[in-house]
Amino acid sequence: MLRLSGARRDESVINLACGSGTLAIERALLNPSAPTIALDNDEHILKLTAAHRAAIGTAGAHVILLRADLRALPFANASLNRLVSDL
């Protein structure tokens, strides 16, 4: 999915409705220095994502967990490079 998105190494990626954070974690493993945001509105889900981020050690250092509603994303227009989501 990340390769299909065309995200370059220096681009920010946001994993919308991240669930357990699979795409955000894969991004961190592929490119640990790239900014990656794992976004979900469920606090319990974000705790799972945090556990997965911790499991990959320092590669997860640039994965930011964010609790937010998809209907009102807290980002300025055109401030992110790529949006990805699980099917």
C-alpha positions as a Markdown table, in Angstrom:
| # | Residue | x | y | z |
|---|---|---|---|---|
| 1 | Met | 0.0 | 0.0 | 0.0 |
| 2 | Leu | 2.8 | 2.4 | 0.9 |
| 3 | Arg | 4.6 | 1.7 | -2.3 |
| 4 | Leu | 1.4 | 2.2 | -4.3 |
| 5 | Ser | 1.0 | 5.6 | -2.6 |
| 6 | Gly | 4.2 | 6.8 | -4.2 |
| 7 | Ala | 5.5 | 8.3 | -1.0 |
| 8 | Arg | 9.1 | 9.4 | -1.2 |
| 9 | Arg | 11.6 | 9.0 | 1.6 |
| 10 | Asp | 11.3 | 12.6 | 2.7 |
| 11 | Glu | 7.6 | 12.9 | 2.6 |
| 12 | Ser | 5.2 | 12.9 | 5.5 |
| 13 | Val | 2.6 | 10.1 | 5.6 |
| 14 | Ile | -0.6 | 9.9 | 7.6 |
| 15 | Asn | -2.2 | 6.6 | 8.3 |
| 16 | Leu | -6.0 | 7.5 | 8.5 |
| 17 | Ala | -8.1 | 5.3 | 10.8 |
| 18 | Cys | -4.9 | 3.5 | 11.6 |
| 19 | Gly | -6.4 | 0.6 | 13.6 |
| 20 | Ser | -3.4 | -1.3 | 15.0 |
| 21 | Gly | -1.1 | 0.9 | 13.0 |
| 22 | Thr | 0.0 | -1.6 | 10.4 |
| 23 | Leu | 0.7 | 0.9 | 7.7 |
| 24 | Ala | 2.4 | 3.4 | 10.0 |
| 25 | Ile | 4.6 | 0.6 | 11.4 |
| 26 | Glu | 5.5 | -0.6 | 7.9 |
| 27 | Arg | 6.4 | 2.9 | 6.9 |
| 28 | Ala | 8.6 | 3.3 | 10.0 |
| 29 | Leu | 10.4 | 0.0 | 9.2 |
| 30 | Leu | 10.9 | 1.0 | 5.5 |
| 31 | Asn | 12.0 | 4.6 | 6.4 |
| 32 | Pro | 12.6 | 5.1 | 10.1 |
| 33 | Ser | 13.5 | 8.8 | 9.7 |
| 34 | Ala | 10.4 | 9.9 | 7.8 |
| 35 | Pro | 7.6 | 11.6 | 9.7 |
| 36 | Thr | 4.6 | 9.3 | 10.0 |
| 37 | Ile | 1.3 | 10.0 | 11.7 |
| 38 | Ala | -1.0 | 7.2 | 12.9 |
| 39 | Leu | -4.4 | 8.7 | 13.4 |
| 40 | Asp | -7.5 | 7.2 | 14.9 |
| 41 | Asn | -10.4 | 8.4 | 17.0 |
| 42 | Asp | -10.4 | 5.4 | 19.4 |
| 43 | Glu | -8.1 | 5.7 | 22.4 |
| 44 | His | -8.0 | 1.9 | 22.9 |
| 45 | Ile | -6.9 | 1.4 | 19.3 |
| 46 | Leu | -4.1 | 4.0 | 19.7 |
| 47 | Lys | -2.8 | 2.0 | 22.7 |
| 48 | Leu | -2.5 | -1.0 | 20.4 |
| 49 | Thr | -0.6 | 1.1 | 17.9 |
| 50 | Ala | 1.6 | 2.4 | 20.6 |
| 51 | Ala | 2.5 | -1.2 | 21.6 |
| 52 | His | 3.3 | -2.0 | 18.0 |
| 53 | Arg | 5.4 | 1.1 | 17.7 |
| 54 | Ala | 7.3 | 0.1 | 20.9 |
| 55 | Ala | 7.9 | -3.3 | 19.5 |
| 56 | Ile | 10.0 | -2.0 | 16.6 |
| 57 | Gly | 12.3 | -0.1 | 18.9 |
| 58 | Thr | 14.1 | 3.0 | 17.5 |
| 59 | Ala | 12.5 | 2.6 | 14.1 |
| 60 | Gly | 9.3 | 3.8 | 15.6 |
| 61 | Ala | 10.8 | 7.1 | 16.9 |
| 62 | His | 9.1 | 9.1 | 14.1 |
| 63 | Val | 5.7 | 7.6 | 14.4 |
| 64 | Ile | 3.3 | 10.1 | 15.9 |
| 65 | Leu | 0.1 | 8.9 | 17.5 |
| 66 | Leu | -2.8 | 11.3 | 17.1 |
| 67 | Arg | -6.4 | 11.0 | 18.4 |
| 68 | Ala | -8.7 | 12.8 | 16.0 |
| 69 | Asp | -11.9 | 12.6 | 14.1 |
| 70 | Leu | -11.7 | 11.9 | 10.3 |
| 71 | Arg | -14.5 | 14.4 | 9.8 |
| 72 | Ala | -12.4 | 17.3 | 11.1 |
| 73 | Leu | -8.7 | 16.6 | 10.6 |
| 74 | Pro | -6.4 | 18.9 | 12.6 |
| 75 | Phe | -4.1 | 19.8 | 9.7 |
| 76 | Ala | -3.7 | 22.8 | 7.5 |
| 77 | Asn | -4.6 | 22.4 | 3.8 |
| 78 | Ala | -1.8 | 20.9 | 1.8 |
| 79 | Ser | 0.3 | 20.2 | 4.9 |
| 80 | Leu | 0.7 | 16.5 | 4.3 |
| 81 | Asn | 2.2 | 14.6 | 1.4 |
| 82 | Arg | 0.4 | 11.3 | 1.5 |
| 83 | Leu | -2.7 | 9.8 | 3.0 |
| 84 | Val | -3.0 | 6.0 | 3.4 |
| 85 | Ser | -5.6 | 3.8 | 4.9 |
| 86 | Asp | -6.2 | 0.1 | 5.3 |
| 87 | Leu | -9.0 | -1.3 | 3.1 |
